């Protein structure tokens, strides 16, 4: 059992969720309520990681983060090490490929808040930020939470992009999904099976937790 | 603290409206659905901005497209009751009311309970909206609208989402509540009955344009307004006081014209009421009829006769200080040979007065 890989995976998932939570709330809300030209294009762009093969997406990220790219160059200058094949690069890639999972459910959550309830919040004297905190978020919460759980679970399981952008450096970029693949390549089926089982258990636990929490929210509203 | 509104727009719906509501006055914006009355209400609240508009309350400008003033809704001291109440479903009744109070409220819980008691909801403060009936939700919405100590109270079809029996009760409660309100109140409704029994003044809107405005009595006798609302809405308001409830389920009232017998009204003897008498329900007779099932025979005098293009004429009958309107055929008028000054009897079936045609005329406990 490669505990380092598991720790790395969980850490990657936690960072991704932490960074995407505010993105999920503000982008999801904007897409749900705002009308602007090019909205359809933005929505399609957000969904792109869902339809591209991970290796294709990973390839472009590798090029974009590489030493010869402006991003990779700037990173190298500031932090003194390269962005690709590092944990930070992995987090950045993970944030980008999780955008559809983080934004879409939150958008649906915000769309479910009736317009007159939002208007009532304003007519009760709540500023837009107060209305977000006291009315919109409590009501859109199931959507935002689904977004975060999907992001977490999806990060744990992602393989292709992680391999392309991160390689498989132990303790730095070798996540548990890659470790399983490595073990299978080495005919160590016992270790692979154990790690797979741990992943299944963690996934079941998060999904179960989501259901329990959203059932509680549902009871609160009816 | 009066409310002045001016709105002009060409799209998406045309608007041409100017009106003013004084403190404590209830103005009804009446029109069919799609007439623009709700858009006017949203303009006042700041939820909509027409091309050219001005909204002023008590000298404070909320919106003036000419000078570029446009306060966002949360900075306008306005109380709004939405058509479907729009309560916050995750909050209890009391929390809904407290949510509208702002941070400076000193004892919000006590104030919320006082407001809920004012709308007859004492004891239900800790229920969530889903556990309240439509009428109760409407009362929470009203308490929430008042919690902000608004400078204008806006009611958007507030009675349309509740059943008929609840609506009658709420009508009475609105009248009673007005003793405590000293701000302008705007009621948007498509229900002419509601406007006539509740409002002091009316504005009739058609395709975004004001067709007629003035006191309720003026508007209800304006031919242009009646054409828009439908001639079958023509009715007179007869003030009357409850004298007794009979054993057979009726209520006896005393009007200036004499006694009236109506279906049972839930009001204590001594309560002053407004009774809306539909013009097409009134029968006229020169002689006092005998052997007739109708219980109300009111003697009066023909004041004037208004005839339009249709087959019917409108006869105004003076009964004491008040007036009853009768809409009869031109043929009947000729047969009777009625002319202004003639004595006449207006006949009214007890059962032709529906329960929601009756509303309290004022607040019986005089502003407790």
Interface residues (C-beta under 8 A of the other chain):
Chain A: X114 X116 X117 X119 X120 X121 X122 X123 X124 X125 X126 X127 X128 X130 X131 X134 X135 X138 X139 X220 X221 X222
Chain B: X45 X46 X47 X72 X73 X74 X75 X77 X78 X79 X80 X82 X83 X84 X86 X87 X88 X89 X90 X99 X100 X102 X128 X130 X144 X145 X147 X148
